[in-house]
Amino acid sequence: MSKKETILEILKNINPSVNFEQVQGILENGYIDSMDFMRFIAELGQHFGVDIDADEITSENFDTVETIEKMIERLKG
């Protein structure tokens, strides 16, 4: 499974009513609430072996699935 597919699966499990492939502003527009967002961060860290610090939690990093994927790639080095 690709990074993108894994991210989409995690998001789908959190909010199945949203097609996350077609939305922007995942964080900014409230497609997932704050409690679910914390769960999302934890699951990303667990799946990809990265630590997502508070500095990384920006609307730019969580705008789309693609920007989340790029952040993970950057964090993995």
C-alpha positions in Angstrom: 0.0 0.0 0.0 1.4 3.4 -0.9 1.7 6.3 1.5 -1.2 8.1 -0.1 -3.4 5.0 0.1 -2.5 4.5 3.8 -3.2 8.2 4.6 -6.6 7.9 2.8 -7.5 4.8 4.7 -6.7 6.4 8.0 -8.8 9.4 7.1 -11.7 7.3 5.8 -11.8 5.4 9.1 -12.0 8.7 10.9 -14.6 10.3 8.7 -16.1 8.0 6.0 -18.5 10.7 4.8 -15.7 12.8 3.2 -13.9 12.0 0.0 -10.5 13.2 1.1 -9.0 12.8 -2.3 -11.0 15.7 -3.5 -10.9 18.2 -0.6 -8.6 20.9 0.4 -8.1 22.4 3.9 -8.5 19.1 5.8 -7.3 20.8 9.0 -8.5 24.3 8.3 -12.0 23.4 7.1 -12.8 21.0 9.9 -13.2 17.8 7.9 -12.0 16.1 11.1 -12.6 17.4 14.6 -9.9 18.1 17.1 -10.1 14.8 18.9 -10.1 12.8 15.7 -7.2 15.0 14.5 -5.1 13.9 17.5 -6.0 10.3 16.7 -5.0 10.9 13.1 -1.6 12.3 14.1 -1.0 9.3 16.4 -1.9 6.8 13.6 0.3 8.6 11.1 3.2 8.4 13.5 2.6 4.8 14.2 2.1 3.7 10.5 5.1 5.7 9.2 7.4 5.7 12.2 7.6 9.5 12.4 7.1 12.0 15.2 4.8 14.9 14.2 5.7 17.8 16.5 3.4 20.7 17.2 5.5 22.8 14.8 4.4 20.5 11.9 0.7 21.0 12.6 0.0 23.7 10.1 -2.8 24.3 7.6 -0.1 24.0 4.9 1.0 20.5 6.0 -2.6 19.3 6.4 -4.2 21.0 3.4 -4.5 17.9 1.2 -3.6 14.2 1.2 -0.6 15.2 -1.0 0.7 17.8 1.4 0.4 15.3 4.3 2.3 12.8 2.2 5.1 15.3 1.5 5.4 16.2 5.2 5.8 12.5 6.0 8.4 12.0 3.4 10.3 15.1 4.7 10.0 13.8 8.3 11.3 10.4 7.3 14.4 12.0 5.8 
